[in-house]
Every structure is written in structure tokens, then in C-alpha cells.
Amino acid sequence: MSGLIFRAVGTIKADINRKPSSLPPRIVIPGSKKLVWLESDVLEWLEQCRTTPPKPKNDWKLNRRY
């Protein structure tokens, strides 16, 4: 998953305890400490996080030198 969300493995492990809301929902396998996510869940979570970037202001008049 670290490759899909561009976060280091150590950051993901820390975020599991520190702020789990910053990660997609994970699968907990009974008796295992492995961190597991479904790829489809990760992709859906990424899609929900998508925002439209703001349009740049046209402030060319403010930047002109006289």
C-alpha cells in the first residue's frame, strides 16, 4: 500500500496507532499482526480524498514593476 499512497512503511505503521483516520480501512486477520488492505478499498479511499485544485489567481497586475 505504501506505493499507492506514497507514504513510507514506517509512517503507515505509526499512523495505525497515532491517527488511523488518515488511512483507508484495513482488514484485521485474527491472530496476525500483519497490516492488510484490499487494493480496491485503497483505490476507493484515494478517490474519496481527491480534491479539485484551486484555479490560480491572475494577479499579474500586482506583480508588475514600474
C-alpha positions in Angstrom: 0.0 0.0 0.0 2.9 2.4 0.7 3.5 2.6 -3.1 -0.1 3.5 -3.8 -0.4 6.3 -1.2 3.3 7.4 -1.4 4.0 7.0 2.3 6.9 5.2 3.9 6.1 1.9 5.6 7.2 3.4 9.0 4.8 6.3 8.6 1.9 3.9 7.9 2.8 1.8 10.9 2.9 4.9 13.1 -0.4 6.2 11.7 -2.2 2.9 12.5 -1.9 3.9 16.2 -1.5 7.7 16.0 -4.2 8.7 13.6 -6.0 5.7 11.9 -8.5 8.1 10.3 -5.7 9.2 7.9 -5.5 5.7 6.4 -8.0 3.6 4.4 -10.0 0.9 6.3 -7.8 -2.1 6.8 -8.5 -5.8 7.2 -7.7 -7.4 10.6 -6.8 -11.0 10.3 -7.4 -12.8 13.6 -4.1 -14.0 15.2 -2.0 -11.9 12.9 -0.2 -8.6 13.3 0.1 -8.1 9.6 -1.2 -4.9 8.1 -3.5 -5.8 5.2 -5.6 -3.6 2.9 -7.7 -4.6 -0.1 -6.4 -2.8 -3.2 -9.9 -1.9 -4.2 -10.5 -0.3 -0.7 -7.3 1.8 -1.1 -8.2 3.0 -4.5 -11.7 3.9 -3.4 -10.3 5.8 -0.4 -7.9 7.7 -2.7 -10.8 8.6 -5.0 -12.7 10.0 -2.0 -9.7 12.1 -1.0 -9.4 13.6 -4.4 -10.0 17.4 -4.5 -10.1 19.8 -7.3 -7.1 22.1 -7.2 -8.0 25.8 -6.9 -7.7 27.9 -10.0 -4.6 30.2 -9.9 -5.4 33.8 -9.5 -4.5 36.1 -12.3 -2.6 38.7 -10.2 -0.3 39.8 -13.0 -1.0 43.5 -12.2 0.2 43.1 -8.6 3.5 41.6 -9.8 4.4 44.2 -12.3 7.3 46.5 -11.8 7.0 50.2 -12.7 
